[in-house]
Amino acid sequence: MISLRAEDGAPRLDRFLADRFPEIPRARWDVHVRTGEIKVNGQAVTKGGVRLRPGDLVETELPLIAVPAAHLEAEAIELPTLYEDSQLWIVDKPAGMVVHPGPGHSGGTIVNALLHRIQTPVAAPLAPEESEDVEEPAEEVALGWPGLVHRLDRYTTGCLCLAKTAEAQRAIQEQFKARTVEKRYLALVRHSPKLPQLGSLLIDEPIARHKRDRLRMVVAAGGRPAQTRIRVLARTTSMALVECELLTGRTHQIRVHLAHLRAPLMGDPLYGGPGRWKDVDGQALLIPHPALHAWKLSVDHPVTGLRIDAEAPIPDPFRALAAALGLPEF
């Protein structure tokens, strides 16, 4: 989230943002305004042409803008490899690494690393028309970027599948559309009596954008269908380690469904997850970002059709946090 203060004068909101971020066209900011993704003094703005007053507080996330493949630079970035051949590269994404370039992140991304790995630029395919069966672009499917077939948030670690050819990219995207890709995550959450005691629990709750806070999603009637299967692996009286299987891929799906169970992700204040907690010794514990790890991913090879099962080792910081919270070894 970026916070800006309007100064003297009364500029239009879209022009004010375009002046601050000249790499983003004013027309793109106008769309960002009209979709309610910008707040002025804490209130979402949904109309174009809004004029600011001196001292107004503007809050926004930078919009994502695809960059043509020809303008992307290949960078020699080493990433842990879980699987690789001439068609696919499945990596263990580290926390803090951005998946693709955008405002504020012109390089050092997964896409830059992929272009160096394959040496030959791969043109990004055109995005198909969105339908109820296509995964949401914000978290699970990345359309319009060379090599990407899905995405992970900046601080989410674990399995990320990349395509080395345009044909492989289209084939894997079709698997996401058909929901044949298996995705399992590990999450550290606040304990809730709504979590399953034994076995698993299927959360089948539609997800829509929050009416007032356009940066958040919420369980709501009339939203897009969303299904997550939850299984508790370990628990204490206050914390739990859960496995989340994504059966669909809506924006913020795991975070929203866990919050719906009153078991928000540790380190996720957007959905009510504490960023500070006490460890088993009563010492203050800082949780700098959501505790979410893309643990396992299974996909059919785009050429041979054989099933590929990838598993990303649980990061040491994740294990250390679980131990500090008193959860059993896993």
Secondary structure as a PSIPRED ss2 file (coil, helix, strand):
# PSIPRED VFORMAT (PSIPRED V4.0)

   1 M C   1.000  0.000  0.000
   2 I E   0.000  0.000  1.000
   3 S E   0.000  0.000  1.000
   4 L E   0.000  0.000  1.000
   5 R E   0.000  0.000  1.000
   6 A C   1.000  0.000  0.000
   7 E C   1.000  0.000  0.000
   8 D C   1.000  0.000  0.000
   9 G C   1.000  0.000  0.000
  10 A C   1.000  0.000  0.000
  11 P C   1.000  0.000  0.000
  12 R E   0.000  0.000  1.000
  13 L H   0.000  1.000  0.000
  14 D H   0.000  1.000  0.000
  15 R H   0.000  1.000  0.000
  16 F H   0.000  1.000  0.000
  17 L H   0.000  1.000  0.000
  18 A H   0.000  1.000  0.000
  19 D H   0.000  1.000  0.000
  20 R H   0.000  1.000  0.000
  21 F C   1.000  0.000  0.000
  22 P C   1.000  0.000  0.000
  23 E C   1.000  0.000  0.000
  24 I C   1.000  0.000  0.000
  25 P C   1.000  0.000  0.000
  26 R H   0.000  1.000  0.000
  27 A H   0.000  1.000  0.000
  28 R H   0.000  1.000  0.000
  29 W H   0.000  1.000  0.000
  30 D H   0.000  1.000  0.000
  31 V H   0.000  1.000  0.000
  32 H H   0.000  1.000  0.000
  33 V H   0.000  1.000  0.000
  34 R H   0.000  1.000  0.000
  35 T C   1.000  0.000  0.000
  36 G C   1.000  0.000  0.000
  37 E C   1.000  0.000  0.000
  38 I E   0.000  0.000  1.000
  39 K E   0.000  0.000  1.000
  40 V E   0.000  0.000  1.000
  41 N C   1.000  0.000  0.000
  42 G C   1.000  0.000  0.000
  43 Q E   0.000  0.000  1.000
  44 A E   0.000  0.000  1.000
  45 V E   0.000  0.000  1.000
  46 T C   1.000  0.000  0.000
  47 K C   1.000  0.000  0.000
  48 G C   1.000  0.000  0.000
  49 G C   1.000  0.000  0.000
  50 V C   1.000  0.000  0.000
  51 R E   0.000  0.000  1.000
  52 L C   1.000  0.000  0.000
  53 R C   1.000  0.000  0.000
  54 P C   1.000  0.000  0.000
  55 G C   1.000  0.000  0.000
  56 D C   1.000  0.000  0.000
  57 L E   0.000  0.000  1.000
  58 V E   0.000  0.000  1.000
  59 E E   0.000  0.000  1.000
  60 T E   0.000  0.000  1.000
  61 E C   1.000  0.000  0.000
  62 L C   1.000  0.000  0.000
  63 P C   1.000  0.000  0.000
  64 L C   1.000  0.000  0.000
  65 I C   1.000  0.000  0.000
  66 A C   1.000  0.000  0.000
  67 V C   1.000  0.000  0.000
  68 P C   1.000  0.000  0.000
  69 A H   0.000  1.000  0.000
  70 A H   0.000  1.000  0.000
  71 H H   0.000  1.000  0.000
  72 L C   1.000  0.000  0.000
  73 E C   1.000  0.000  0.000
  74 A C   1.000  0.000  0.000
  75 E C   1.000  0.000  0.000
  76 A C   1.000  0.000  0.000
  77 I C   1.000  0.000  0.000
  78 E C   1.000  0.000  0.000
  79 L C   1.000  0.000  0.000
  80 P C   1.000  0.000  0.000
  81 T E   0.000  0.000  1.000
  82 L E   0.000  0.000  1.000
  83 Y E   0.000  0.000  1.000
  84 E E   0.000  0.000  1.000
  85 D C   1.000  0.000  0.000
  86 S C   1.000  0.000  0.000
  87 Q C   1.000  0.000  0.000
  88 L E   0.000  0.000  1.000
  89 W E   0.000  0.000  1.000
  90 I E   0.000  0.000  1.000
  91 V E   0.000  0.000  1.000
  92 D E   0.000  0.000  1.000
  93 K E   0.000  0.000  1.000
  94 P C   1.000  0.000  0.000
  95 A C   1.000  0.000  0.000
  96 G C   1.000  0.000  0.000
  97 M C   1.000  0.000  0.000
  98 V C   1.000  0.000  0.000
  99 V C   1.000  0.000  0.000
 100 H C   1.000  0.000  0.000
 101 P C   1.000  0.000  0.000
 102 G E   0.000  0.000  1.000
 103 P C   1.000  0.000  0.000
 104 G C   1.000  0.000  0.000
 105 H E   0.000  0.000  1.000
 106 S C   1.000  0.000  0.000
 107 G C   1.000  0.000  0.000
 108 G C   1.000  0.000  0.000
 109 T C   1.000  0.000  0.000
 110 I H   0.000  1.000  0.000
 111 V H   0.000  1.000  0.000
 112 N H   0.000  1.000  0.000
 113 A H   0.000  1.000  0.000
 114 L H   0.000  1.000  0.000
 115 L H   0.000  1.000  0.000
 116 H H   0.000  1.000  0.000
 117 R H   0.000  1.000  0.000
 118 I H   0.000  1.000  0.000
 119 Q C   1.000  0.000  0.000
 120 T C   1.000  0.000  0.000
 121 P C   1.000  0.000  0.000
 122 V C   1.000  0.000  0.000
 123 A C   1.000  0.000  0.000
 124 A C   1.000  0.000  0.000
 125 P C   1.000  0.000  0.000
 126 L C   1.000  0.000  0.000
 127 A C   1.000  0.000  0.000
 128 P C   1.000  0.000  0.000
 129 E C   1.000  0.000  0.000
 130 E C   1.000  0.000  0.000
 131 S C   1.000  0.000  0.000
 132 E C   1.000  0.000  0.000
 133 D C   1.000  0.000  0.000
 134 V C   1.000  0.000  0.000
 135 E C   1.000  0.000  0.000
 136 E C   1.000  0.000  0.000
 137 P C   1.000  0.000  0.000
 138 A C   1.000  0.000  0.000
 139 E C   1.000  0.000  0.000
 140 E C   1.000  0.000  0.000
 141 V C   1.000  0.000  0.000
 142 A C   1.000  0.000  0.000
 143 L C   1.000  0.000  0.000
 144 G C   1.000  0.000  0.000
 145 W C   1.000  0.000  0.000
 146 P C   1.000  0.000  0.000
 147 G C   1.000  0.000  0.000
 148 L E   0.000  0.000  1.000
 149 V C   1.000  0.000  0.000
 150 H C   1.000  0.000  0.000
 151 R C   1.000  0.000  0.000
 152 L C   1.000  0.000  0.000
 153 D C   1.000  0.000  0.000
 154 R C   1.000  0.000  0.000
 155 Y C   1.000  0.000  0.000
 156 T C   1.000  0.000  0.000
 157 T E   0.000  0.000  1.000
 158 G E   0.000  0.000  1.000
 159 C E   0.000  0.000  1.000
 160 L E   0.000  0.000  1.000
 161 C E   0.000  0.000  1.000
 162 L E   0.000  0.000  1.000
 163 A E   0.000  0.000  1.000
 164 K C   1.000  0.000  0.000
 165 T C   1.000  0.000  0.000
 166 A H   0.000  1.000  0.000
 167 E H   0.000  1.000  0.000
 168 A H   0.000  1.000  0.000
 169 Q H   0.000  1.000  0.000
 170 R H   0.000  1.000  0.000
 171 A H   0.000  1.000  0.000
 172 I H   0.000  1.000  0.000
 173 Q H   0.000  1.000  0.000
 174 E H   0.000  1.000  0.000
 175 Q H   0.000  1.000  0.000
 176 F H   0.000  1.000  0.000
 177 K H   0.000  1.000  0.000
 178 A H   0.000  1.000  0.000
 179 R C   1.000  0.000  0.000
 180 T C   1.000  0.000  0.000
 181 V C   1.000  0.000  0.000
 182 E E   0.000  0.000  1.000
 183 K E   0.000  0.000  1.000
 184 R E   0.000  0.000  1.000
 185 Y E   0.000  0.000  1.000
 186 L E   0.000  0.000  1.000
 187 A E   0.000  0.000  1.000
 188 L E   0.000  0.000  1.000
 189 V E   0.000  0.000  1.000
 190 R E   0.000  0.000  1.000
 191 H C   1.000  0.000  0.000
 192 S C   1.000  0.000  0.000
 193 P C   1.000  0.000  0.000
 194 K C   1.000  0.000  0.000
 195 L C   1.000  0.000  0.000
 196 P C   1.000  0.000  0.000
 197 Q C   1.000  0.000  0.000
 198 L C   1.000  0.000  0.000
 199 G C   1.000  0.000  0.000
 200 S E   0.000  0.000  1.000
 201 L E   0.000  0.000  1.000
 202 L E   0.000  0.000  1.000
 203 I E   0.000  0.000  1.000
 204 D E   0.000  0.000  1.000
 205 E C   1.000  0.000  0.000
 206 P C   1.000  0.000  0.000
 207 I E   0.000  0.000  1.000
 208 A E   0.000  0.000  1.000
 209 R E   0.000  0.000  1.000
 210 H C   1.000  0.000  0.000
 211 K C   1.000  0.000  0.000
 212 R C   1.000  0.000  0.000
 213 D C   1.000  0.000  0.000
 214 R C   1.000  0.000  0.000
 215 L C   1.000  0.000  0.000
 216 R C   1.000  0.000  0.000
 217 M E   0.000  0.000  1.000
 218 V E   0.000  0.000  1.000
 219 V E   0.000  0.000  1.000
 220 A C   1.000  0.000  0.000
 221 A C   1.000  0.000  0.000
 222 G C   1.000  0.000  0.000
 223 G C   1.000  0.000  0.000
 224 R E   0.000  0.000  1.000
 225 P C   1.000  0.000  0.000
 226 A C   1.000  0.000  0.000
 227 Q E   0.000  0.000  1.000
 228 T E   0.000  0.000  1.000
 229 R E   0.000  0.000  1.000
 230 I E   0.000  0.000  1.000
 231 R E   0.000  0.000  1.000
 232 V E   0.000  0.000  1.000
 233 L E   0.000  0.000  1.000
 234 A E   0.000  0.000  1.000
 235 R E   0.000  0.000  1.000
 236 T C   1.000  0.000  0.000
 237 T C   1.000  0.000  0.000
 238 S C   1.000  0.000  0.000
 239 M E   0.000  0.000  1.000
 240 A E   0.000  0.000  1.000
 241 L E   0.000  0.000  1.000
 242 V E   0.000  0.000  1.000
 243 E E   0.000  0.000  1.000
 244 C E   0.000  0.000  1.000
 245 E E   0.000  0.000  1.000
 246 L E   0.000  0.000  1.000
 247 L C   1.000  0.000  0.000
 248 T C   1.000  0.000  0.000
 249 G C   1.000  0.000  0.000
 250 R C   1.000  0.000  0.000
 251 T C   1.000  0.000  0.000
 252 H C   1.000  0.000  0.000
 253 Q H   0.000  1.000  0.000
 254 I H   0.000  1.000  0.000
 255 R H   0.000  1.000  0.000
 256 V H   0.000  1.000  0.000
 257 H H   0.000  1.000  0.000
 258 L H   0.000  1.000  0.000
 259 A H   0.000  1.000  0.000
 260 H H   0.000  1.000  0.000
 261 L C   1.000  0.000  0.000
 262 R C   1.000  0.000  0.000
 263 A C   1.000  0.000  0.000
 264 P C   1.000  0.000  0.000
 265 L E   0.000  0.000  1.000
 266 M C   1.000  0.000  0.000
 267 G C   1.000  0.000  0.000
 268 D C   1.000  0.000  0.000
 269 P H   0.000  1.000  0.000
 270 L H   0.000  1.000  0.000
 271 Y H   0.000  1.000  0.000
 272 G C   1.000  0.000  0.000
 273 G C   1.000  0.000  0.000
 274 P C   1.000  0.000  0.000
 275 G C   1.000  0.000  0.000
 276 R E   0.000  0.000  1.000
 277 W E   0.000  0.000  1.000
 278 K E   0.000  0.000  1.000
 279 D C   1.000  0.000  0.000
 280 V C   1.000  0.000  0.000
 281 D C   1.000  0.000  0.000
 282 G C   1.000  0.000  0.000
 283 Q C   1.000  0.000  0.000
 284 A E   0.000  0.000  1.000
 285 L E   0.000  0.000  1.000
 286 L E   0.000  0.000  1.000
 287 I C   1.000  0.000  0.000
 288 P C   1.000  0.000  0.000
 289 H C   1.000  0.000  0.000
 290 P C   1.000  0.000  0.000
 291 A C   1.000  0.000  0.000
 292 L E   0.000  0.000  1.000
 293 H E   0.000  0.000  1.000
 294 A E   0.000  0.000  1.000
 295 W E   0.000  0.000  1.000
 296 K E   0.000  0.000  1.000
 297 L E   0.000  0.000  1.000
 298 S E   0.000  0.000  1.000
 299 V E   0.000  0.000  1.000
 300 D E   0.000  0.000  1.000
 301 H C   1.000  0.000  0.000
 302 P C   1.000  0.000  0.000
 303 V C   1.000  0.000  0.000
 304 T C   1.000  0.000  0.000
 305 G C   1.000  0.000  0.000
 306 L C   1.000  0.000  0.000
 307 R E   0.000  0.000  1.000
 308 I E   0.000  0.000  1.000
 309 D E   0.000  0.000  1.000
 310 A E   0.000  0.000  1.000
 311 E E   0.000  0.000  1.000
 312 A C   1.000  0.000  0.000
 313 P C   1.000  0.000  0.000
 314 I C   1.000  0.000  0.000
 315 P C   1.000  0.000  0.000
 316 D H   0.000  1.000  0.000
 317 P H   0.000  1.000  0.000
 318 F H   0.000  1.000  0.000
 319 R H   0.000  1.000  0.000
 320 A H   0.000  1.000  0.000
 321 L H   0.000  1.000  0.000
 322 A H   0.000  1.000  0.000
 323 A H   0.000  1.000  0.000
 324 A H   0.000  1.000  0.000
 325 L C   1.000  0.000  0.000
 326 G C   1.000  0.000  0.000
 327 L C   1.000  0.000  0.000
 328 P C   1.000  0.000  0.000
 329 E C   1.000  0.000  0.000
 330 F C   1.000  0.000  0.000
